[in-house]
Amino acid sequence: MKQCIDNPNDVDWSGFWAEKLATKKDKDWDKAAPGFYKRTRKEDYQIALFDKLILDENDTVLDVGCGEGSVTIPIAKRVKKVIGLDSSPKMLEYLEKRADENGISNIETTLQPIEEISYDEIGDVDVVVCSRSLNGIIPIEKVLSELNRIANKYVFITIFGPENKKIEKDFDRELGIKTEDFPDYNYFFNILFNMGIYANVERFDLNNYREYESIEDAMDNGKFRLDLYSDEEKELLRDYLERILTFEDGKYFNVKDKADWVMVWWKK
């Protein structure tokens, strides 16, 4: 017999979120950092993101899960100061290297897991940006509460859209394994609603499919969990990519291989 809920606000969306992530396997971001640094290039995601961000030249910004700086560096060029927070020392090392290469001196780095972020340590900033960094965070309500407290003006968050990871899911089906299943963005919206945060939701209109220099580039681009694959599965992945990718004008591509991201944001 199904249990009826009289009030939709009584649904434990945070619990459902945590349940979805119960079997997730953490990525070794230190190991992944060199690849992220090497392949970072301007893409339509960044164009869409910066079209939506509301930033002022006098703002201080907290970039949560900043990684090697693909978003942090462009933000720093537009504001007074950026705090880049990440759990990976290697990612922050590459961020500092990228800042030096760009002659940027207004970035401060903080080594800390996102799960442990707190207002008491960070203090007040004008804008919080969480670009593609909260999908796998389990104590999501606690983190969102702290981020909301830290921001004085705006919070901008991007999370997976409904059509992300198409070719990855197809490959996992061929292997007969379950794709790493992240909570949908409707969980996220409802968690915020139950917290009394009435956010805006916008889906990025990303039309460009990804392009690769080689099959190896397509394998080692951060989308596939190579750290979890056996040698045999890596060879199967190579065969799969050779089968589904088209080679044209010196590039490999598949028109289904597109990012899908949703921005959730609110004004304080």
C-alpha positions as CSV (number, residue, x, y, z in Angstrom):
1,M,0.0,0.0,0.0
2,K,1.4,3.4,-1.0
3,Q,2.0,5.9,1.6
4,C,0.3,9.2,1.0
5,I,1.9,12.5,1.8
6,D,-0.5,15.3,2.6
7,N,2.1,18.1,2.3
8,P,4.7,18.0,-0.5
9,N,7.0,20.0,1.8
10,D,7.2,16.9,4.0
11,V,9.1,15.0,1.4
12,D,12.7,14.3,2.5
13,W,14.4,15.5,-0.7
14,S,17.8,15.6,1.1
15,G,17.4,12.0,2.1
16,F,16.5,11.0,-1.5
17,W,19.6,12.9,-2.7
18,A,21.9,11.1,-0.2
19,E,20.3,7.8,-1.1
20,K,21.1,8.3,-4.8
21,L,24.8,9.0,-3.9
22,A,25.1,6.1,-1.3
23,T,27.3,4.0,-3.7
24,K,29.2,6.7,-5.4
25,K,33.0,6.2,-5.7
26,D,35.1,9.3,-5.1
27,K,37.5,10.4,-7.9
28,D,41.2,10.9,-7.3
29,W,41.2,14.6,-8.2
30,D,45.0,14.9,-7.6
31,K,45.5,12.3,-10.2
32,A,43.0,13.9,-12.6
33,A,44.5,17.4,-12.2
34,P,47.2,17.3,-14.9
35,G,44.6,16.2,-17.5
36,F,42.2,19.0,-16.6
37,Y,45.0,21.5,-16.8
38,K,46.2,20.2,-20.2
39,R,42.8,20.1,-21.9
40,T,41.2,23.2,-20.5
41,R,40.0,25.3,-23.3
42,K,37.2,27.8,-23.8
43,E,33.9,26.0,-24.5
44,D,30.3,26.9,-25.0
45,Y,29.6,26.0,-21.3
46,Q,31.9,28.8,-20.2
47,I,30.2,31.2,-22.6
48,A,26.8,30.3,-21.3
49,L,27.9,30.5,-17.7
50,F,29.4,33.9,-18.0
51,D,26.4,35.1,-19.8
52,K,24.3,34.4,-16.7
53,L,26.7,35.4,-13.9
54,I,26.0,38.8,-12.3
55,L,29.4,40.2,-11.3
56,D,30.7,43.7,-10.5
57,E,34.3,44.9,-10.6
58,N,34.2,45.5,-6.9
59,D,32.8,42.0,-6.0
60,T,34.5,39.3,-3.9
61,V,33.7,35.8,-5.2
62,L,33.9,32.4,-3.7
63,D,34.5,29.7,-6.4
64,V,33.6,26.4,-4.8
65,G,35.3,23.4,-6.3
66,C,37.4,25.6,-8.4
67,G,39.7,22.9,-9.8
68,E,42.6,24.0,-11.9
69,G,40.9,27.4,-12.7
70,S,39.0,27.1,-15.9
71,V,36.2,29.3,-14.3
72,T,38.3,31.0,-11.6
73,I,40.7,32.8,-14.0
74,P,38.0,34.4,-16.1
75,I,36.1,35.5,-13.0
76,A,39.3,37.0,-11.5
77,K,39.6,39.2,-14.6
78,R,36.2,40.7,-13.9
79,V,36.1,41.2,-10.1
80,K,38.1,42.5,-7.1
81,K,39.0,39.2,-5.5
82,V,38.3,35.5,-5.9
83,I,38.7,32.8,-3.2
84,G,39.2,29.4,-5.0
85,L,38.2,26.5,-2.7
86,D,39.0,22.9,-3.6
87,S,39.8,19.6,-1.9
88,S,42.7,18.7,-4.2
89,P,46.2,20.2,-3.5
90,K,47.2,19.4,-7.1
91,M,44.2,21.2,-8.6
92,L,45.1,24.3,-6.5
93,E,48.7,24.0,-7.6
94,Y,47.6,24.1,-11.2
95,L,45.3,27.0,-10.5
96,E,48.2,29.0,-9.0
97,K,50.3,28.2,-12.0
98,R,47.5,29.3,-14.4
99,A,47.1,32.5,-12.4
100,D,50.9,33.2,-12.8
101,E,50.7,32.5,-16.5
102,N,47.9,35.1,-16.8
103,G,49.5,37.7,-14.6
104,I,46.6,37.5,-12.1
105,S,47.3,38.3,-8.4
106,N,43.8,38.6,-7.0
107,I,43.1,34.9,-6.3
108,E,43.4,33.4,-2.9
109,T,43.2,29.6,-2.6
110,T,41.7,27.5,0.2
111,L,42.3,23.8,0.6
112,Q,39.1,22.3,2.0
113,P,36.5,19.6,1.1
114,I,33.3,21.2,0.0
115,E,31.5,19.1,2.6
116,E,33.3,21.0,5.3
117,I,32.7,24.5,4.0
118,S,31.6,27.0,6.7
119,Y,30.7,30.6,7.1
120,D,32.9,30.8,10.2
121,E,36.0,30.0,8.1
122,I,35.2,31.8,4.9
123,G,33.2,34.8,6.1
124,D,31.2,37.1,3.8
125,V,31.6,37.4,0.1
126,D,29.4,39.1,-2.5
127,V,28.9,36.1,-4.9
128,V,29.2,32.4,-4.5
129,V,29.8,30.3,-7.7
130,C,29.6,26.5,-7.7
131,S,30.4,25.5,-11.3
132,R,29.8,21.7,-11.8
133,S,31.0,20.9,-8.3
134,L,28.0,19.9,-6.1
135,N,26.6,16.9,-8.0
136,G,28.3,14.4,-5.7
137,I,28.0,16.2,-2.4
138,I,26.1,14.1,0.2
139,P,25.4,16.6,3.0
140,I,23.8,18.9,0.4
141,E,21.4,20.8,2.7
142,K,24.2,21.6,5.2
143,V,26.5,22.9,2.4
144,L,23.7,24.9,0.7
145,S,22.9,26.5,4.0
146,E,26.5,27.6,4.5
147,L,26.8,28.9,1.0
148,N,23.6,30.9,1.3
149,R,25.0,32.4,4.5
150,I,28.3,33.2,3.0
151,A,26.9,35.1,0.0
152,N,25.7,38.7,0.4
153,K,24.3,39.1,-3.2
154,Y,24.0,36.0,-5.3
155,V,24.6,32.3,-5.4
156,F,25.1,30.6,-8.8
157,I,25.2,26.8,-9.1
158,T,25.4,24.5,-12.1
159,I,24.4,20.8,-11.9
160,F,23.8,18.0,-14.4
161,G,21.0,18.4,-16.8
162,P,18.7,15.4,-17.8
163,E,20.7,14.5,-20.9
164,N,24.2,14.6,-19.6
165,K,26.5,11.6,-20.1
166,K,24.7,10.1,-23.1
167,I,27.6,8.2,-24.7
168,E,29.0,7.2,-21.2
169,K,25.7,5.6,-20.3
170,D,25.5,3.8,-23.6
171,F,29.0,2.4,-23.0
172,D,28.2,1.3,-19.5
173,R,25.1,-0.5,-20.8
174,E,27.3,-2.4,-23.3
175,L,29.5,-3.4,-20.3
176,G,26.5,-4.5,-18.4
177,I,27.4,-2.2,-15.5
178,K,25.3,0.5,-13.8
179,T,26.2,4.1,-14.7
180,E,27.1,6.3,-11.7
181,D,23.7,7.7,-10.9
182,F,23.5,11.3,-9.7
183,P,20.4,12.9,-8.4
184,D,18.3,14.9,-10.9
185,Y,18.2,18.6,-10.7
186,N,14.5,18.5,-9.5
187,Y,15.8,17.1,-6.2
188,F,18.1,20.1,-5.9
189,F,15.3,22.6,-6.6
190,N,13.0,21.0,-4.0
191,I,15.7,20.8,-1.4
192,L,16.2,24.6,-1.8
193,F,12.4,25.2,-1.7
194,N,12.1,23.3,1.5
195,M,14.9,25.5,2.9
196,G,12.9,28.6,2.1
197,I,15.2,29.4,-0.9
198,Y,13.1,30.1,-4.0
199,A,15.6,29.7,-6.8
200,N,15.6,30.4,-10.5
201,V,16.3,27.5,-12.8
202,E,17.7,27.8,-16.3
203,R,18.9,25.1,-18.7
204,F,22.0,26.1,-20.7
205,D,21.4,26.0,-24.5
206,L,24.6,24.1,-25.4
207,N,24.8,23.1,-29.1
208,N,28.4,22.3,-29.6
209,Y,29.4,18.6,-29.4
210,R,32.9,17.7,-28.1
211,E,35.8,17.2,-30.4
212,Y,38.9,15.1,-29.8
213,E,42.4,15.0,-31.3
214,S,42.6,11.2,-31.0
215,I,40.9,8.2,-29.6
216,E,43.2,8.5,-26.6
217,D,42.1,12.1,-26.1
218,A,38.4,10.9,-26.2
219,M,39.2,8.3,-23.6
220,D,41.1,10.5,-21.2
221,N,39.0,13.6,-21.1
222,G,37.5,13.2,-17.6
223,K,34.1,11.9,-18.7
224,F,34.9,8.2,-18.3
225,R,35.9,6.8,-15.0
226,L,39.2,5.2,-16.2
227,D,40.3,4.8,-12.6
228,L,37.5,2.2,-12.1
229,Y,38.0,0.3,-15.4
230,S,40.1,-2.8,-15.8
231,D,42.6,-3.1,-18.6
232,E,40.1,-5.2,-20.5
233,E,37.3,-2.6,-20.0
234,K,39.7,0.1,-21.2
235,E,40.3,-1.8,-24.4
236,L,36.5,-2.3,-24.8
237,L,36.1,1.5,-24.4
238,R,38.7,2.1,-27.1
239,D,36.8,-0.2,-29.4
240,Y,33.5,1.5,-28.5
241,L,34.9,5.0,-29.3
242,E,36.4,3.9,-32.5
243,R,33.0,2.5,-33.5
244,I,30.8,5.5,-32.5
245,L,33.1,8.5,-33.3
246,T,33.3,10.1,-36.7
247,F,36.6,11.4,-38.0
248,E,36.3,14.5,-40.1
249,D,38.6,17.5,-40.7
250,G,41.3,16.1,-38.3
251,K,38.9,15.7,-35.4
252,Y,36.9,12.8,-33.8
253,F,33.3,13.6,-32.7
254,N,29.8,12.2,-32.0
255,V,26.8,14.6,-32.3
256,K,25.3,13.0,-29.2
257,D,28.4,13.8,-27.1
258,K,27.2,17.1,-25.7
259,A,27.2,18.6,-22.2
260,D,23.9,19.3,-20.5
261,W,23.9,21.7,-17.5
262,V,21.3,23.4,-15.5
263,M,21.9,26.7,-13.6
264,V,20.2,27.2,-10.3
265,W,20.6,30.6,-8.8
266,W,19.1,33.1,-6.4
267,K,19.5,36.6,-5.2
268,K,19.9,37.2,-1.5
